[in-house]
Amino acid sequence: MRVAKIYLETTMFNYYFDKDRESHADTVKLFEEIKSNKYEAYTSTYVTDELNAADEPKRSQMLSLVKKYNIVVLRNNEEAELLADIYVNDGVIPVKYRYDGLHIAIAAIYDLDYIFSLNFQHINKLKTKMMTSNINIRQGYKPIYICSPMEVVEYEE
């Protein structure tokens, strides 16, 4: 069976260290499942750009997860920029939050299976899931499942 290819959006790196968040434990568990090769993990330079904007020491801590968990960083890409613009022009993602569209677009053009996000305002919400899937199909890409760690991590009974 093929290992699922997953994209980690910016919130995943943030919640890993935010122990006060309800989803912190599930986020850490997801990273551990990555380490055990349950998933092939990717992120992008769009994410690292956002992480680099954080204050120290959190910036370095979040960036260290890329190396610690062998996460592949996908490079910014004109094809992703164009697809993100379609998301914005079709009213899926507000222009002010275009970076959220870039996360979805980069995962689509690299043919990844899932996007993990705890951004429930613009990425992990029903409207975005439905509309980006329709746009991706229309543009010749497959739909991508957008989910949270809480939906997929497994704990031993």
Steps between C-alpha positions, in 0.01 A plus 500: 500500500624847409585743780279810494670826404398778736546876504551676831360853500644769729263440792635148545844632595346758731270259685788255553637744761175654625431277799191701598314407180258210513648350182863518618525132598346382172738724305804354679358151440473575127866601490589175677301306239704682233819393678380137499450523119122481508501810277735663252500862620536819299476868566600796284702816486165676546492344848865568577444865397222523759706319764793736440271792590449366855693632798787307654526249655179366346625564145803274544297238686239476225760494221692225683203266452568488125838339556400294805216328311664494153229715346557582133470873423336565162615815321282795406359439159332707228244224438397517867480880480261474205282238669485707821389798291212290368397417858500874578322602177232233555431631852637202693787681671493874580775693319638612838561132588642390163777311682234258624414431138867448420517219756213318332631569151855376563362176644277459193771555240736259677224235507492461878219311670418703812546848642518515877386834633357647817407820316123468523440852370622464141643152434337226705136594445228345291474781241875487433510121482212482252596794281873424476418139410274619218759751377779243518301255288409775252869594475617139451612420856356251743307618806701509822357399835534779753488377859626550853723267701204420727328328207780257422745434783467163662553413862550146624210373707 
